[in-house]
Amino acid sequence: MSLSYAVLTTTRQGVTRNLPHGPEDLLWVANAATLILGEKHAILVDTFTTVEQNEELIAWIRTFGRELTHVFITHGHGDHFFGIGQLLEAFPTARAVASAGSVAGARVRGSPATIENFWGRLFPGQIPAVVLPEALDSSRISLEGHDLEVIETGFTDTADSTVLWVPDLGLIVGGDVLYNDTHQYTAETTTESREQWARAAEGLARLAPTAVVAAHKRPDAPDSPAILAETARYLRDFNEVAAATDSAEDLYTRMLERYPRRANPGALWGGAQVAKPIQL
């Protein structure tokens, strides 16, 4: 029996909103959730940010008529795991799981203080009650006899990132390790970690995937393996431009010249301000 997969995307406002300039029609970010389908069962990779978005995700999953066995979380950023509680209420036989490192990250980012001071301020009244995933005790999740492999990629846009590799489909579900036609979140990175991230993205090419789903992608963008190299190129461009500029706005502007039509320039502006902090 073969597997298949489906992807649902939803858009929301970005978290960095005080841009000095930029394309007004691209001030949004999309999240993607991926459903791996067997004959009778399914595994979901990542959830969404708000209550309403996760209600849409639940309704979408139900259209496939499968029993959900797992909700796998790729890393500890809130916009990927906030829907766990809603998903487990809707599908009570499912387990929410992640690597131990991702669980630790989720615990920090799901703390009451973080919700109140960050996510709750940006999306007032819209963030679900936080439920954390369980730590996996294996690097594999089974779906109707097919092994899905959890690959740890180290520090990418945050610590302890993972991707899910589905060999039977030639599919990488990339979380935030990979981006697709969307500005990459670099606010937690350094020059050195960006190069490590680039190598991690390129290293996944050894799997020879036929499809690669990024958690942040334009909804109409193809899930092409080309985004492995594109993710790495963006990071090295950022490092090159950062080394050649003296201010956050100059870094931001010059990266926009190279990537004028990527979604969510707020991620670029947030990262530029960390790379080039204002000197007091």
RODOTOR-587981 format. One record per residue (C-alpha): z, x, y; residue in three letters. Coordinates in steps of 0.05 Angstrom, whole numbers, padded with zeros to 5 digits, always signed. Example, Ala and Ser with C-alpha at 12.3 -4.5 7.8 and 13.67 -1.06 7.14 Angstrom:
// residues 2
+00156+00246-00090ALA/+00143+00273-00021SER/
***
This chain:
// residues 280
+00000+00000+00000MET/-00021+00028+00067SER/+00015+00029+00134LEU/-00010+00009+00202SER/+00017+00011+00272TYR/+00016-00027+00338ALA/+00037-00009+00408VAL/+00066-00053+00463LEU/+00071-00027+00535THR/+00109-00056+00593THR/+00111-00033+00665THR/+00169-00026+00714ARG/+00185+00006+00779GLN/+00199+00081+00775GLY/+00268+00110+00789VAL/+00247+00156+00846THR/+00224+00113+00904ARG/+00230+00153+00969ASN/+00162+00186+00964LEU/+00136+00223+01026PRO/+00066+00197+01011HIS/+00024+00179+00951GLY/-00023+00129+00919PRO/+00009+00061+00932GLU/-00024+00029+00872ASP/+00007+00077+00823LEU/+00081+00070+00841LEU/+00100+00044+00771TRP/+00114+00072+00702VAL/+00098+00042+00634ALA/+00142+00047+00573ASN/+00111+00042+00503ALA/+00145+00017+00440ALA/+00111+00030+00374THR/+00117-00012+00311LEU/+00102+00020+00244ILE/+00082-00034+00195LEU/+00086-00038+00120GLY/+00067-00098+00078GLU/+00135-00133+00088LYS/+00177-00087+00131HIS/+00171-00050+00197ALA/+00203+00005+00238ILE/+00206+00004+00314LEU/+00205+00067+00355VAL/+00241+00061+00422ASP/+00259+00000+00463THR/+00252-00020+00536PHE/+00294-00019+00599THR/+00311-00089+00622THR/+00335-00153+00587VAL/+00270-00188+00602GLU/+00227-00131+00576GLN/+00266-00128+00511ASN/+00260-00203+00502GLU/+00185-00194+00507GLU/+00190-00137+00456LEU/+00229-00182+00407ILE/+00178-00238+00413ALA/+00121-00189+00401TRP/+00154-00160+00338ILE/+00163-00229+00310ARG/+00088-00242+00313THR/+00077-00192+00257PHE/+00121-00229+00207GLY/+00156-00167+00181ARG/+00229-00152+00168GLU/+00252-00098+00217LEU/+00291-00045+00179THR/+00302+00008+00234HIS/+00299+00019+00308VAL/+00288+00094+00317PHE/+00305+00123+00385ILE/+00268+00187+00404THR/+00317+00214+00455HIS/+00376+00196+00499GLY/+00344+00168+00562HIS/+00367+00098+00577GLY/+00299+00067+00585ASP/+00286+00081+00511HIS/+00350+00055+00480PHE/+00378+00001+00526PHE/+00346-00053+00483GLY/+00384-00036+00420ILE/+00436-00091+00426GLY/+00384-00145+00437GLN/+00341-00119+00379LEU/+00400-00117+00331LEU/+00421-00187+00350GLU/+00350-00212+00338ALA/+00341-00172+00274PHE/+00412-00165+00244PRO/+00390-00128+00181THR/+00360-00071+00222ALA/+00396-00005+00237ARG/+00388+00032+00303ALA/+00384+00107+00289VAL/+00369+00173+00323ALA/+00382+00247+00314SER/+00453+00270+00327ALA/+00431+00304+00392GLY/+00397+00241+00417SER/+00459+00200+00401VAL/+00500+00249+00443ALA/+00451+00243+00501GLY/+00451+00168+00496ALA/+00527+00167+00498ARG/+00526+00203+00565VAL/+00470+00163+00595ARG/+00498+00098+00571GLY/+00567+00109+00600SER/+00595+00055+00646PRO/+00593+00103+00705ALA/+00519+00120+00694THR/+00501+00047+00687ILE/+00539+00027+00749GLU/+00517+00084+00794ASN/+00446+00095+00770PHE/+00410+00044+00727TRP/+00450-00016+00752GLY/+00435+00004+00824ARG/+00360+00011+00811LEU/+00355-00052+00767PHE/+00413-00096+00789PRO/+00433-00148+00738GLY/+00377-00128+00691GLN/+00407-00075+00645ILE/+00430-00100+00576PRO/+00499-00086+00548ALA/+00495-00016+00519VAL/+00496-00005+00444VAL/+00487+00065+00418LEU/+00445+00086+00357PRO/+00476+00116+00295GLU/+00464+00189+00279ALA/+00416+00201+00222LEU/+00439+00244+00164ASP/+00368+00261+00144SER/+00303+00281+00178SER/+00266+00225+00142ARG/+00263+00150+00146ILE/+00231+00111+00089SER/+00185+00052+00098LEU/+00165+00019+00033GLU/+00162+00086-00003GLY/+00128+00123+00054HIS/+00166+00179+00087ASP/+00167+00182+00163LEU/+00191+00250+00189GLU/+00236+00261+00249VAL/+00215+00326+00282ILE/+00264+00358+00331GLU/+00228+00390+00390THR/+00287+00418+00430GLY/+00290+00411+00505PHE/+00228+00376+00533THR/+00240+00328+00590ASP/+00312+00325+00566THR/+00355+00358+00513ALA/+00349+00343+00439ASP/+00282+00308+00441SER/+00247+00284+00378THR/+00181+00255+00355VAL/+00166+00213+00294LEU/+00111+00237+00248TRP/+00077+00186+00203VAL/+00034+00228+00155PRO/+00001+00169+00121ASP/-00028+00148+00189LEU/-00037+00216+00219GLY/+00006+00188+00275LEU/+00055+00222+00323ILE/+00100+00175+00361VAL/+00118+00224+00416GLY/+00173+00194+00458GLY/+00179+00235+00522ASP/+00155+00299+00489VAL/+00085+00277+00508LEU/+00057+00240+00568TYR/-00009+00203+00575ASN/-00041+00199+00644ASP/+00028+00194+00675THR/+00066+00244+00718HIS/+00117+00280+00675GLN/+00191+00276+00688TYR/+00214+00347+00704THR/+00279+00334+00742ALA/+00321+00361+00684GLU/+00277+00422+00672THR/+00272+00495+00693THR/+00212+00542+00696THR/+00232+00569+00628GLU/+00245+00502+00595SER/+00178+00475+00621ARG/+00143+00532+00584GLU/+00184+00517+00522GLN/+00164+00444+00528TRP/+00091+00463+00535ALA/+00095+00503+00471ARG/+00130+00446+00435ALA/+00074+00399+00455ALA/+00020+00448+00433GLU/+00057+00463+00369GLY/+00050+00391+00345LEU/-00024+00404+00338ALA/-00008+00439+00272ARG/+00000+00369+00243LEU/-00073+00353+00259ALA/-00056+00283+00282PRO/-00110+00230+00291THR/-00068+00188+00340ALA/-00012+00206+00388VAL/+00029+00153+00425VAL/+00066+00176+00487ALA/+00126+00135+00509ALA/+00100+00137+00580HIS/+00025+00122+00582LYS/-00024+00080+00620ARG/-00029+00016+00581PRO/-00104+00023+00573ASP/-00104+00097+00556ALA/-00127+00116+00486PRO/-00074+00147+00440ASP/-00113+00212+00435SER/-00089+00278+00406PRO/-00117+00309+00469ALA/-00052+00291+00505ILE/-00018+00348+00467LEU/-00057+00399+00507ALA/-00057+00356+00570GLU/+00019+00353+00569THR/+00024+00428+00563ALA/-00028+00440+00618ARG/+00009+00396+00667TYR/+00074+00435+00656LEU/+00040+00502+00667ARG/+00005+00475+00729ASP/+00073+00453+00755PHE/+00101+00523+00743ASN/+00041+00556+00776GLU/+00044+00511+00837VAL/+00119+00517+00842ALA/+00113+00593+00844ALA/+00062+00589+00900ALA/+00098+00539+00946THR/+00160+00540+00989ASP/+00180+00467+00995SER/+00186+00405+00952ALA/+00134+00367+00994GLU/+00084+00424+00989ASP/+00094+00427+00913LEU/+00087+00351+00909TYR/+00024+00350+00952THR/-00011+00406+00915ARG/+00004+00376+00847MET/-00023+00309+00872LEU/-00087+00345+00890GLU/-00094+00367+00818ARG/-00071+00300+00789TYR/-00088+00248+00841PRO/-00092+00187+00795ARG/-00035+00195+00746ARG/+00015+00138+00745ALA/+00086+00145+00772ASN/+00082+00199+00826PRO/+00156+00186+00836GLY/+00169+00229+00774ALA/+00131+00286+00807LEU/+00170+00278+00872TRP/+00236+00277+00836GLY/+00219+00340+00798GLY/+00192+00375+00860ALA/+00258+00363+00896GLN/+00296+00396+00839VAL/+00248+00454+00834ALA/+00249+00465+00910LYS/+00316+00440+00936PRO/+00327+00436+01011ILE/+00362+00499+01036GLN/+00420+00482+01081LEU/
***
